[in-house]
C-alpha cells in the first residue's frame, strides 16, 4: 500500500513538472504538424479545457475521498490521508491550466 501512495505522488509531481516545462504541446494531437500561429490560437482554449477537466476530476476526487474517509477505520485513516494527493494534485493542475488560459503564455519555440 505505501508503494501505491508513492506512485501517485510521483505521477502528480511529474505532471506538474511537465506542465511547468510546457511539454504537453509535443503530445497534443491537435498541435502535431500545426504551425506556431495555429498552436498559439489553440493555446488558450486548450488550457481552459484542461482546467475544466482537471477541476471536474478534482471535485470527483474530493467526493470520493470524503466517502473513503467516512468509512475508514482508525487504522486506515493514515492511508486515507495519503490519498489526499489525488484531489490536491488535480486541483493544482486545474489552477495551473486556468492561470495559463488567463495569461495566455506563448508556446515555446521548440514546441512549434
N, C-alpha and C positions, 0 to 999 in steps of 0.2 A: 504493500500500500504506500509506503513512503516514496518508492520509485515513481509511482503514478503521479504523486504531487510534484515531484521534481521535474518530470517530463512536462507537465502542464506549465510550470513556471518557466521552463526553458523555452517552450513554444511561444508564450506571450512575450518573452524577452527578445527572441529572435524576430518576431513580428514587429515589435516596436523599433528595433534596430533597422529592419528593412524599410519601414515607413520613414524613419529619420533620414535614410540614405536615398529615399525616393526610388527604390529598386523595383517597386511593384509595376512600374510602367513597362519594364522589359518583358513581363509575362502577360501583360494585358492583351487579350485577343483583339480588341478594337484598335489598339495602338500599333500593332505589328504592321510594318510596311507603310505606315501613315507618315506623311511629312510632319516636321516640327509644328507647323502652323495648325494642322488638324489636331495634333496632340494637345496643343495649348487650348484650343477651343473645347476639347473634351475634358480638360483637367478639372475644372470646377464642378460640372455636373457629375462626373465620376466620383470626385471627392465627397460631394453631397450624398450621392447614393451609398458610398461606403460608410459615411457617418450614420445614415438611416439604418442600414443593415446591421452595423455593429451596435447601435443603440437598441435596436429591437432584440438582438441576441443577448445583449447585456441585461435588458429588462427581463427576458425569459430566464436568464441565468440567476438573477436575483430572486425571482419567484421560486425557481427550483431549489435554490439554496435555503430559502425560508422554510420550505416544506421539509427538506433534509434536516435542518436544524431542529424543527419541532419534533421529528421522530428519532433524532439521535439520542442514544443513551448517554449516561455520564462518561463512559469510556470512549464513545465515538465523537464527543464534542471537539476534541483537538483535531481529528481528521476533517470534521466538517468546517472548522475554522480555516484549515489549509485550502479547502475548496473555494474560499473567497477569491482566490486568484482568478477564477473564471469570470465572475461578473465585474470585478475591478479591471481586469485586463480588457474586456470588451468595452467597458465604459471609457477607459483611457484611449483605446483605439478610436472610438467614436469621437471623442474630443479632438484627437489629432486630425482625423478626417475633416471634422467640422471647421477647425481653425484653418486648415489648408483650403477648404472651399471658400471661406470668407476672405482669406488673404490673397488667394489666387497666386500662390507661388509658381514661378515659372518652371517648366520642365527642364532638367539639366541637359547640357549639350550631349552627353554620352547616351542619353535615352532617346534622342531624336532620330 
